Amino acid sequence: MEQGTAFLRLLNSDNMKLKSFTIIIISTLFIINIFGQKENINKVNQFNNKGQKTGLWVDSSGSFIIEKYYKNDILSGIYIEYYTTGKLSIFGEYKNGLRCGTWFYFDNNGYLIMLFKDFSKNNYSIINEGDGKKYIPDYKCYTITYYPNGNIQNEGTLLWSEGEAPESDFSVEYGEWKYYDENGKLIKTRNFK
């Protein structure tokens, strides 16, 4: 069984002991990563002597509170978004300004709704439906979307360009995508080019 799958089963389990254990593990990893950041975490929204963002930055944008780390004005480190209720919305990591590792997206009830992983540069070309021209989006990742009961809703590769995010309306499905019903049964496979 893949490690991510076991983790997600723990995260979405109805068993309270498993949920508590999972929360403790995530909290421990979060604390280890926070203290592993090179910058002084007691200073927030700071600039270095070159006028570049550095260390922990906290922003409040309406319905979210965002914590992110910069090194020489480039996102580098843990990225966390909270709903204004204090519940976790997004947990991920940047390295040299690019997403890396696995990103977790939660709804306002705390359920995992989406996961992005395997971020990398893209070399697949696709045809723009608007003008029929071929282009190559900058990035790709594998994504999994979940039903509220924890079962997979769909999964496949997304492509997107610089300045956009994989979860935006501007990302493009590519390659084989699988779609499941709420009980986890595969109902459709589709190939995108």
C-alpha positions in Angstrom: 0.0 0.0 0.0 1.3 3.4 -0.9 2.3 5.6 2.1 0.0 8.5 1.0 -2.9 6.2 0.8 -2.4 4.9 4.3 -2.1 8.4 5.6 -5.3 9.5 3.8 -7.2 6.5 5.2 -6.1 7.6 8.7 -7.0 11.2 8.0 -10.5 10.4 6.8 -11.3 7.6 9.1 -14.3 7.7 11.4 -12.3 6.2 14.2 -11.6 9.0 16.7 -8.4 7.4 17.9 -7.0 7.3 14.4 -8.0 10.9 13.8 -6.4 12.0 17.0 -3.2 10.1 16.2 -3.2 11.7 12.7 -3.6 15.2 14.1 -0.8 14.6 16.6 1.5 13.4 13.7 0.6 16.4 11.5 1.1 18.8 14.5 4.5 17.2 15.3 5.7 17.5 11.7 4.5 21.1 11.6 6.4 22.0 14.8 9.5 20.3 13.6 9.3 22.2 10.3 8.6 25.5 11.9 11.6 25.2 14.2 13.6 24.0 11.2 13.1 27.3 9.4 16.3 29.3 9.3 14.8 32.6 10.1 13.8 33.9 13.6 10.1 32.9 14.0 9.5 35.6 16.6 9.8 38.3 13.9 6.9 38.4 11.4 6.7 40.2 8.0 10.3 41.3 8.0 12.6 42.5 5.2 16.3 41.8 4.9 18.9 44.5 4.3 18.3 44.3 0.6 14.6 45.1 1.1 13.5 41.5 0.3 10.9 39.5 2.2 12.5 37.1 4.7 11.3 34.7 7.3 7.7 34.2 8.4 5.0 36.3 6.8 1.4 36.3 8.0 -1.4 37.8 5.8 -5.1 38.0 6.4 -7.1 38.1 3.2 -10.8 38.2 4.1 -11.8 34.6 4.8 -8.3 33.2 5.2 -5.2 33.7 7.3 -2.0 32.7 5.5 1.4 31.8 7.0 4.3 31.5 4.6 8.1 31.7 4.6 10.4 33.7 2.4 14.1 33.6 1.8 15.5 36.5 -0.2 12.0 37.4 -1.5 11.3 33.8 -2.7 8.7 31.5 -1.1 10.7 28.8 0.6 9.3 26.7 3.4 6.0 25.7 4.9 2.8 27.3 3.6 -0.4 27.2 5.6 -3.8 28.7 5.1 -6.4 28.8 7.8 -10.1 29.6 7.6 -10.9 32.6 9.9 -12.5 30.0 12.2 -8.9 28.7 12.8 -9.4 25.4 10.9 -6.8 24.3 8.5 -7.5 25.1 4.8 -4.2 24.3 3.0 -0.9 22.8 4.1 2.0 22.6 1.7 5.6 23.6 1.1 7.6 25.8 -1.3 11.2 25.3 -2.3 12.9 28.1 -4.3 9.5 29.6 -5.2 8.0 26.4 -6.5 5.5 24.0 -4.8 7.0 20.7 -3.7 6.1 17.7 -1.7 2.4 17.0 -1.1 -0.2 19.7 -0.7 -3.4 19.0 1.3 -6.6 21.0 0.9 -9.4 20.8 3.5 -13.0 22.0 3.6 -14.2 24.2 6.4 -15.3 21.1 8.4 -11.8 19.7 8.4 -12.3 17.0 5.7 -9.6 16.4 3.2 -11.0 17.4 -0.2 -8.0 17.6 -2.5 -4.4 16.5 -2.7 -1.6 17.6 -5.1 1.7 15.8 -5.3 4.6 15.1 -7.7 5.1 18.7 -8.7 7.5 19.1 -11.7 8.3 21.1 -14.8 6.1 20.0 -17.7 7.1 19.0 -21.2 3.7 17.9 -22.5 2.2 20.1 -25.3 -1.5 20.7 -25.6 -3.8 22.5 -28.1 -5.5 25.6 -26.9 -9.3 25.2 -27.5 -9.7 29.0 -28.1 -7.3 29.5 -30.9 -6.2 26.0 -31.9 -2.5 26.8 -31.2 -0.2 24.3 -29.5 1.5 25.4 -26.3 3.3 23.8 -23.3 2.1 24.7 -19.8 5.0 25.3 -17.4 4.1 22.8 -14.6 2.4 19.5 -13.9 1.3 17.6 -10.8 -0.8 14.6 -9.8 -4.1 15.5 -8.1 -6.7 13.5 -6.2 -10.1 14.9 -5.2 -12.2 13.3 -2.4 -15.8 12.9 -1.5 -16.8 14.0 2.0 -16.8 10.3 3.0 -13.1 10.1 2.2 -13.4 8.0 -1.0 -11.6 9.2 -4.1 -13.8 11.2 -6.5 -11.3 11.6 -9.3 -7.6 11.5 -10.0 -5.1 12.5 -12.7 -2.5 14.9 -13.9 -3.0 18.7 -14.1 -1.0 21.1 -16.2 -0.8 24.9 -15.5 1.3 27.9 -16.4 3.4 30.3 -14.5 1.4 32.7 -12.4 -1.5 30.3 -12.0 -2.2 27.6 -9.5 -3.1 23.9 -10.1 -6.4 24.4 -8.3 -7.3 27.4 -10.5 -9.8 27.4 -13.4 -6.8 27.8 -15.8 -5.3 24.4 -15.1 -5.8 21.7 -17.7 -6.5 18.0 -17.2 -4.0 15.8 -19.1 -3.5 12.1 -19.8 -5.6 9.5 -18.1 -8.1 10.6 -15.5 -10.2 8.2 -13.4 -13.6 9.0 -11.9 -15.2 7.1 -9.1 -18.7 6.9 -7.4 -19.1 7.7 -3.7 -18.5 4.0 -2.8 -15.1 4.0 -4.5 -16.1 2.1 -7.6 -14.4 3.2 -10.9 -17.2 4.5 -13.1 -15.2 6.2 -16.0 -11.7 6.6 -17.4 -11.0 9.5 -19.7 -7.9 10.5 -21.7 -7.1 14.2 -22.2 -4.5 15.4 -24.8 
